[in-house]
Amino acid sequence: MLFFENAKESFESASGTINRYNSESEFYHKFAKMIPDRIDIDTLVLAFKMALQDAEKEGENTLPFIALVPQYVRQCTSPEFAHEFRKKYNAEVLGLTQEELPDVDYGCVEIESDVIDISDKDRNEVLAALYNASTPVGMGFAQYNPMPWTKEIASMYFEQFGQPDKDGVIAFKWVMGRPLNCKFIENLVYVAGYNNDNEWGLAQRAISTCPNLNKKKTL
């Protein structure tokens, strides 16, 4: 079983998304009073359910930060705990039907940290994979569309919104409430922002599920 160590201290010191004391950080400070210092995933999710219900009963608007909770938790815990917590929290608190990535690995060529070479992949497959793996954060939760993308939908999105700027950069920020926050430059995809908004290493794992155009699948 995975545990979140020093949980009480972590939530007591929360500063909020804009790095100052606000309604979000106040929520975390109150939350710290109701949890132990060492807590497992199931108990932490249950505690958040109760805390969010209490906040809403008191008339507090939790929509601006309800979907930011997994992003905060991953800054305080191990990648393994953060990954499992995100899945359970998204399903049980946000009601998101986020599926696991396909159990395939066609490889991901990372030429430097968070810079992926997709020369041997269909960029439409890549965009669809990134979209499907992302979940809404912050106010994006209000615009969330649960329908998964196919490469055909991604192709249409590229055609309509994927025109390169004067430097040849195609940048995506928010799409249907999901933070994509990535840049396509020729055959490279820059995914640092995507991983920061979603989950560390998620872009690499999602791109690895995209078939290669000229190579056989890596088992």
C-alpha positions as a printed Julia matrix, in Angstrom:
219×3 Matrix{Float64}:
   0.0    0.0     0.0
   1.24   3.49   -0.87
   1.32   6.24    1.75
   1.6   10.03    1.69
   4.16  10.95    4.35
   4.09  14.35    6.11
   0.64  14.99    4.67
  -0.52  17.34    7.43
   2.56  19.54    7.14
   2.31  19.63    3.34
  -1.28  20.82    3.33
  -0.74  23.26    6.18
   1.94  25.01    4.12
  -0.07  25.19    0.88
   0.18  28.62   -0.72
  -2.34  28.28   -3.53
  -1.87  28.35   -7.29
  -0.91  32.01   -7.45
   1.66  31.62   -4.68
  -0.14  33.57   -2.0
  -2.74  32.96    0.68
  -6.17  32.69   -0.94
  -9.37  30.65   -0.77
  -7.58  27.64   -2.22
  -4.82  27.68    0.38
  -7.39  28.31    3.12
  -9.14  25.12    2.01
  -5.88  23.16    2.29
  -5.16  24.6     5.75
  -8.57  23.49    6.99
  -8.07  20.15    5.29
  -4.8   19.58    7.18
  -6.68  19.65   10.48
  -8.78  16.59    9.58
  -6.12  14.19    8.3
  -3.27  12.22    9.9
   0.33  12.88    9.01
   0.6    9.55    7.17
  -2.29   8.65    4.91
  -3.08   6.14    2.16
  -4.74   6.89   -1.18
  -8.26   5.65   -0.36
  -8.38   7.59    2.9
  -7.02  10.74    1.27
  -9.64  10.65   -1.48
 -12.39  10.12    1.11
 -11.06  13.01    3.17
 -11.16  15.28    0.11
 -14.75  14.27   -0.62
 -15.77  15.25    2.9
 -13.78  18.49    2.89
 -15.19  19.6    -0.47
 -18.73  18.84    0.68
 -18.17  20.89    3.84
 -16.74  23.79    1.83
 -19.71  23.79   -0.52
 -22.16  23.69    2.41
 -20.46  26.8     3.73
 -21.09  28.51    0.41
 -17.53  28.32   -0.88
 -17.0   28.05   -4.62
 -14.64  25.09   -5.06
 -14.85  24.99   -8.87
 -11.67  27.08   -9.45
  -9.49  24.55   -7.66
 -11.39  21.26   -7.26
  -9.6   19.82  -10.3
  -6.2   21.14   -9.14
  -5.98  18.74   -6.21
  -4.06  15.95   -8.04
  -1.64  18.55   -9.37
  -0.92  19.75   -5.85
  -0.65  16.26   -4.37
   1.96  15.19   -6.91
   4.21  18.05   -5.82
   4.28  16.61   -2.31
   4.42  12.84   -2.88
   6.14  10.13   -4.86
   5.31   9.7    -8.58
   3.73   6.32   -7.81
   1.41   7.74   -5.15
   0.54  10.76   -7.3
  -0.34   8.57  -10.29
  -2.65   6.26   -8.35
  -4.21   9.16   -6.44
  -4.93  11.04   -9.67
  -6.77   8.06  -11.14
  -8.92   7.49   -8.07
  -9.6   11.18   -7.38
 -10.56  11.89  -10.99
 -12.94   8.94  -11.03
 -14.56   9.31   -7.6
 -14.52  13.08   -7.03
 -14.56  14.62  -10.5
 -16.53  11.81  -12.15
 -14.07  11.52  -15.03
 -13.98   8.29  -16.99
 -10.24   8.5   -17.56
  -9.0    5.24  -19.01
  -5.56   3.75  -18.61
  -3.2    4.2   -21.52
  -3.19   1.27  -23.97
  -0.85  -1.5   -22.9
   1.53  -1.06  -25.85
   4.92   0.54  -26.21
   6.09   1.65  -29.63
   8.84   3.75  -28.12
   9.38   7.46  -27.6
  12.47   9.25  -28.91
  13.35  11.94  -26.38
  16.25  14.01  -27.73
  16.43  16.11  -24.57
  14.3   16.5   -21.48
  10.63  16.83  -22.53
  11.48  17.28  -26.22
  10.14  14.39  -28.3
  11.13  13.53  -31.88
   8.0   12.26  -33.67
   9.59  11.88  -37.12
   8.44   8.27  -37.2
   4.93   8.9   -35.9
   1.7   10.41  -37.25
   1.37  13.83  -35.61
  -2.42  13.41  -35.58
  -2.03  10.2   -33.55
   0.3   12.07  -31.21
  -2.09  14.97  -30.65
  -5.02  12.58  -30.09
  -2.97  10.57  -27.57
  -1.96  13.7   -25.66
  -5.56  14.95  -25.65
  -7.0   11.65  -24.43
  -4.44  11.26  -21.63
  -5.01  14.78  -20.29
  -7.63  15.65  -17.69
  -9.01  19.09  -16.83
  -7.52  21.27  -14.11
  -8.84  24.44  -12.5
 -11.66  26.18  -14.35
 -11.06  23.87  -17.31
 -13.23  21.36  -15.47
 -16.29  23.43  -16.43
 -15.52  23.03  -20.16
 -14.51  19.36  -20.02
 -15.73  17.16  -22.87
 -15.36  13.43  -22.11
 -15.42  12.29  -25.75
 -12.05  10.78  -26.73
 -10.31  11.91  -29.88
  -9.38   9.82  -32.88
  -6.55  10.77  -35.2
  -9.22  12.02  -37.65
 -10.57  14.48  -35.07
  -7.01  15.58  -34.27
  -6.38  16.1   -37.98
  -9.41  18.39  -38.26
  -8.24  20.3   -35.19
  -4.81  20.77  -36.75
  -6.42  22.08  -39.92
  -8.58  24.58  -38.07
  -6.36  25.68  -35.2
  -2.9   24.35  -35.98
  -1.47  27.01  -38.22
   2.21  27.67  -37.45
   3.28  31.16  -36.41
   6.08  33.12  -38.09
   8.65  30.94  -36.3
   7.02  27.71  -37.41
   5.56  26.95  -33.98
   2.16  25.31  -33.55
   1.16  25.87  -29.94
  -1.78  24.35  -28.1
  -2.77  25.51  -24.63
  -6.28  24.48  -23.59
  -8.59  22.23  -25.62
 -12.08  21.33  -24.39
 -11.06  22.05  -20.8
  -7.93  19.88  -21.01
  -4.47  21.39  -20.6
  -2.38  20.35  -23.61
   0.23  23.09  -23.23
   2.59  21.72  -25.89
   4.36  22.97  -28.99
   4.86  21.26  -32.33
   7.9   22.5   -34.25
   8.48  20.5   -37.41
   9.1   16.93  -36.16
   9.57  17.87  -32.51
   7.01  18.15  -29.7
   7.84  20.15  -26.58
   5.9   18.69  -23.65
   7.31  20.22  -20.44
   4.19  22.33  -19.96
   1.93  19.36  -20.66
   3.64  17.21  -18.05
   3.6   20.04  -15.53
  -0.16  20.5   -15.93
  -1.02  16.8   -15.97
   1.48  14.29  -14.63
   5.25  13.97  -14.88
   6.22  11.73  -17.8
   2.63  11.4   -19.02
   3.35  12.87  -22.46
   6.16  10.38  -23.04
   3.94   7.47  -22.01
   1.08   8.69  -24.2
   3.31   9.2   -27.24
   4.76   5.71  -26.73
   1.29   4.28  -27.48
   1.34   5.81  -30.98
   2.42   3.31  -33.67
   5.59   3.98  -35.6
   5.27   4.57  -39.3
   8.3    2.53  -40.33
   9.19   0.31  -37.4
   7.7   -2.7   -35.72
   6.27  -2.51  -32.23
   8.71  -2.8   -29.35
   7.61  -5.62  -27.06
